[in-house]
Amino acid sequence: MNTLVLVEHDNNTVNDATLAVVTAASKLGEVHALVAGSDCGSVADAAAKIAGVAKVLKADDAAYGDFLAENVAPLVAGLMDGYDAFLAPATTSGKNIAPRVAAHLDVMQISDILSVEGGKTFTRPIYAGNAIATVESSDAKLVITVRGTAFDKAATEGGSASVEDAAGPGDAGISSFVSREVAKSERPELASAKIIVSGGRALKDSETFEQIINPLADKLGAAIGASRAAVDAGYVPNDYQVGQTGKIVAPDVYIAIGISGAIQHLAGMKDSKVIIAINKDEDAPIFQVADIGLVADLFNAVPELTAALG
């Protein structure tokens, strides 16, 4: 089976989520990687070095520079005559592009896979991760999104794939890029951080959130996350959200502060290696998944913990 992997990037570097997709695709057959962008030669060269990638297709066109799904999806669909499966990371971009590819090919998409059980058989979470479904496709071609935390990341060095130019239809003319506001932080990126400190609605407001959460995250060199309730209340920006409708994370340590543990939040972080919960409600659902639980007032416990770290 020949597989085509969508390389997610910013025209300069390869997104880590792509590395997990390469691992998943390698379980199906030979892996070819598609780099669609503008002035993206450095990305294609980096993709060629990823272990397990046999060939890189580079579609270098201004139409693909901003990764608009309306332009990228027809490009992918046009290339699928030579492939049995298309795989993309289950990120915001991947979730935007893959369904359009499936529509072009008139096939069902298999979303957010956790494992590859056979040539056309996969597992994926349902009911916010409370059950795992085994699904088998009967379509001639597969369109799949991959949960990045479920697969090991392929090595960024060791590959020696060839790079070939690919052409597509270009600008579809149905959407245009307006602007991008990128939040810059010295902290680790949330999806790839090894330690995450998350806050919930119990933190009252944005000022309190910053006063309680930020010092602890700084001491630990951690990324900062939040529950949907905290995001909806305006404590932090939307890109901090962890959960079913936010980012799926699996760090080495996840510290949940003032988070009750709604099912949607648990779906986004319960694969963390160690979960530490601080909540004054001893019956909070978060304690059912926590490895270490502290029943305490966070406004006392967290500053004490931060101070104890020196």
N, C-alpha and C positions, 0 to 999 in steps of 0.2 A: 504494500500500500504506500503510495506517495502522499506526503503531507505537506501542506503549505502553512507556515507559521507567520502571523502578522507581527512584525517587530515594532513595538511601541517605543517612541523616541521623541526628542525635542530638536531634531536636526543636528544634534551634536553628540549626544550620548544615548546608549541603549537603556531603557527602563528595566529595572531588575525583574519586573513581572514577566518579561519576555523569557527570561532564563528558565523559569518554572514551566512555561509552555513548551519550550524545546524538550525538556525532560519528558513531559507527557506525550508529545508527538513522537518521540523516539521509540515509545512503546508500541506505536502503530506501524512504523516503517521508516523509510528514508525521509529525512527532514530537509526541506528547502525553506529559506526565510525570505520574506518580502519586506524590503525597505522602501516605503513610499514617502517622499519628502521633497524638499527643495534644498539644493546644495548639501546633500546628505551623504556625500562620498565617505566621510569619516565614519558615519554610522554603518554604512555597508561594509567598510573594512573591519570595524569592530565585530559586526555580526558574523563575518567570515571566520573569525577566530574562536567563536563559541564552539565548545566541544559538542559534537553530534550533528552539526549543521553541514550538509553535503554541498549545498549550493545557495548562493544569495542572488535574488532578483532585485535589481535597483531601478525603481521608477522615480527618476529625478525630474520633477516638473513643478512649476510654481503652483499649480492647482492642488498639489498634495502637501504644500508647505505647512499648512495649518491643520492638517489631519482631519479635514471636514469629511464626515461620514458619507455625505451625498456624493463626494468625488471618489473617495477611496473604495467604497463598496462596489461600484461598477468595474473598477480596475481589478479587484479580486475576482469578481464573478467572471470576467473575461479570461482570467488565467486558469480557471478551474477545469478547463477541458483536459489539462494534463495532470490533474490531481484527484485523489479520492477523498481527501479530508482537508478542511480549513480549520485551523485552531487560532484563537485569539485569547489574550488574557481577559479575565472577568473584571476589568477595570471600567472606569467611565467611558473611555474611548472604545474599548473592546465591546462593551455592551451596546454601544451606539452603532458600531460598524457591522458586527456579526449578524444581527437580525436582518439587516438590509441585504447582506450577502445571501442569507437563507431565502429571503423573498425572491431575489433575482433567480436563484436556482430552483425555486419551488420545492424546498425540502423543509423538514422540521429541524429546528435548532435544538441541540442538547446543551443545556446551560449549567455552568458552574460545576464541572465534573470534579470529583474527589479522587477517582482512581480509574484505571483502564483495566477492565476485566477480560477483554477479548477484542477481536477486530472491530466489532460494532457494539460492544457491551461496556457500559460504564456505570459508575455510581455517582449519585448527586444528592444533595440535601433537599428535603421537603419539610413543610411545616416548621419553617424557621430553624431548621437543623435538628429538630427533635426526632426525625426519622430519616433514614438513608434509603433512597430508592435505587434499585438496579434497573437500568433501562437498556433496551436493545433497539437499535435503529434498523428499519427495513429500507431506508432510502439508499439510492445508488451512491450519493455523495453525502459526506458528513460536514456539518457546520457546528463547531464546538467552542464554548468558552471554558476556560480553565481557572479554577480557584488557585491562586498563586501560593497560598499557604499549605496546600495539600501535597505539593510535589517539591522535591529537592531542586535547587537551582543548578542548572548546568554550569560548568566551569567557563569562565570568560576567556580562557586561554587554552590552547591545545588543538584547536580546529584549524583547518587550512582549506576552507571552501573557496570555490571559484566565484567570481562576481560577474553577473551578466546583466546587461541593460534590459529593462522591460518597458513596454509602452502600453498606455491605456487611453481611454476616451478623454482624459483631461477634465477640464472644468465643466460640470453638468449645468451650471448656470442657474441652479435653483436655491443656492444659499451663498452667503458671503461672510467672510471673517470680519468682525467689527473691532474687537479689542480683547486683550487678555490682561487680567490682573493676577500676578503671581505673588503669593505670600512668601517672603523670604525669612528664613530663620536659621540661626546657628545650631539649633537642635536637630537631632536626627529626623528623617522623613518618617511619618507615622507608619506607613505600610511596611517599612523595612527595619524599624527600630527594634533593638533587643530588649529595651526596657520602656514601658509606657506607663505614665501616670495619668489616670482619667478621673474627671470630676463629674458630678451629677447635679441635679436640680437643687439638692440640699445646700449648695454653696451660695444660694440667695441672689447674687448678682455678679456682674462681670468683674467689679473691683475686688470682691471677696474671693472669687475664683482665682484671680491673679495672685492675690496675697497668700492664699493657702497652697495652691497647686504649683505655681512657678518655682518657688524656692526649693521644694522637694525635687522637682524635675531637674533643676540646675545641679543640685548636689549629686544626683544619680546619673547625670548625663543622659536623661531620658527624653523621649518625645512626649507631647501632651495630647491627650484625647479627651473626649467628652461623650456623654449620653445624648440621645436625641432631645431629651427634655431640656438639657442645658443649652443646646444649640438653639432650639426653638425659643427659649427664653431670652436669647441674645447675649448669653454670657461669653461665648466664643464664636468664631466663624464656622461656617458649615463644613470646611475641610478638616475640622477636628473631630467630626462625628464618627464614632465607632458603632457598628451594628449592621443589621440586615439592610438598611437603607443608607448606610454610610460605608466605612471601610472595614474590610475583613482583615483582622490582624492575628498573628500568632507569635508574639514575642517570647523571649525567655522568661520575663517577669512582667505581669500586668497588675498594676495597683489600682483598684477601683475604690474611689473615695466619695462617699455620699451618693452612691449609685444603688438603687434598690434591686436591679437585676431583672428588668422586664425581658421577656422572651426575645424581643427584637434586638436588644443589646447583647444578650448572651450569645446569639447567633453569630455575632461579629468577633467575639473574643474568647470563647470557651475552649479553643484549641491551644491557648497559651500554655506554656510548659508549667509555670507556677502562677497561680492567681491569688492575690492578697486583697482582701476586702476589709474596709473600715466603714462601719455603719452603726448607728445607735439602735436600730431596730433589729433585734436578734432573730426575728422571723423573716427578714428580707430574703427574697429568693437568691440573691447573689451568694449567700453563704452555702447554698446547695452545690455550687460548682467551685467554691473557693478552696484552695489548699490550706491557706492560713486566713483565719477570720478574727477580727478584733471588734467586739461590741463596745463602742465608745463614741463619745461626742467628737466628731472630726475636728471641731474648732479648738479642742484641747490636744487631741492625740496627734494630729498631723504636725503642728508646730513643734511638739515635743520630739517626734520622730526626726524631723528636719534638723533640730538642734543636736540631737544625739549623733547624727552623722558627721558632725564636726565641720 
